[in-house]
């Protein structure tokens, strides 16, 4: 490697389907020698996800396209607080990183990495999608306040994913000068290809479910679990029926609330819910292409990957105020490409959905704005964030 190249270590629990494409992009950045250190083969090899209620293996990870090592060999270890990687320090010593990118503080091996980097005076970069919009118990907030203020003092830079994420860091004493906006990466190669054939996929998916081509379609993506609140979309359709408004909903995902959702959906008189089940991430953009609106009703949702994907496909977004994906320069910008409503307020949700059903010019404006900002955000996620980091490190050397 040339002398002016920096060794960038990325220390992460396991291959994650939307981060691996980012690693491919970052590996192509000039003046950067990127290597990823995985603590588990979870996702690369098949595993059982209790929330999905399915065995999962991610396709299209393409890990052969970036430098990497599995710190625990071929073991499929759970990505929980006990995850360790005894060989991490030796691997980092060999690699001699000029900076280390880490994800959160929850897991043992991430905290060990944090400690090792501090002992070697190696700049640390921190990523999390955490926010303060979900309602937590007061004692938990108090405990985190002191622990995180101390932890964050020993981190040099923060790759941030949005406005709520940055507000979270500020609460714990982080200076905004250490922020480098990254945004959430998606698989831009897959999404760009589907976007370029959007009308074809819109027609095909609608035909698959028997949805009229002129029907207004709302989609939601995620595990079917209580805190995702997909039931609120059924409540929405019931409310729209009372107002003589027509729409269909596509629910993508599996999980523990599936049968309950099907039971409630069966009570609808004219509007319809379609259950797509678990959809391979490679096929997800086709469902966004078939939709007119993405709606995220969750009670707990730090920063939704699905929303980042949906806006890339040109969808307006309506989401609850508990979600971390909205802000003045975030994925959802109030009145520009979407609306925020008070969590569980079905009437407020309905009013904002109806605006987008009835006002086609407004819908088009929102759609165009989603496309515009998503392209800029993905440029940040797939390269510009690392370029900015390298400039800062070199300047501070």
C-alpha angles and dihedrals in degrees: 000000000000117000093246092055117103124218108231117193119198112198112195138157100241143331107298117197098231097038097052092067087052091054089054090054094045090050088063095055114116116247093021129107102191124193127174122215112202121194095198142021089227108144094012085070122035119275138168117253111202095201093050090040088220143096109258134204120164118229125206096030090139092195090163087073095068135041112264147151133204105226094201098041115234095338118133099215124179115256094235137123092280096058109130136178111197093184095053097098094049091048091050092047089055094046094046097209123209088202136007125214113207136181118226131311100257099098126069095232092053091053090047089052090050091052094046093049092049091051090053095041090238115156114253125212117199130206129186134138093220121143140167100239098097116081112253131180113268096238090055091052091049094050092048093047096068097033095051096044087059094043095048093050088070094053120090105197138017124210098210126201102198150331097289089048091054091047088054092056093046090056088061095050101265114153112233089226087077092057121109110183110229106159122204113301121227131186094274095180092059094040095047091052093051093043090056088056096037099135093051093053092043090057095043097050093045091051090049091059097033093247116157112246092236096048118115106243127199121192136195127186129200149077112313098242133137098258094052088065099205085161088077089070089059088049087051092053091049090051091048089052090056088053092046092245122141128218141141127220127210113203112197118196143046133245149115098312096052098105093045090052092049090050092053093043090056089066092066115110105200109353117076139216118207118201110210096179122209109347122198109245089238089063098041096090090060089062092049087051089056092051134084097197139019114217123190113189100171126147090205120031119136098191118338118229088196091060091052088052094044096054090049086058090052101256125150111228134220114190142167121261090244091070123097098217102088132082144110093292101016134103094281117042114188112249093001105072103348153354136253121215134186109272113265092005096130094178093055090045090051094051091054093045091050090054089060093043094052103034106063093176091054090047090052092049092051091046093052091048091052090054093047098051095039092059090052092046093051091051087058093047096045100046122332094075091058093043089054091048092052091050091052094047093049091047092052096046 
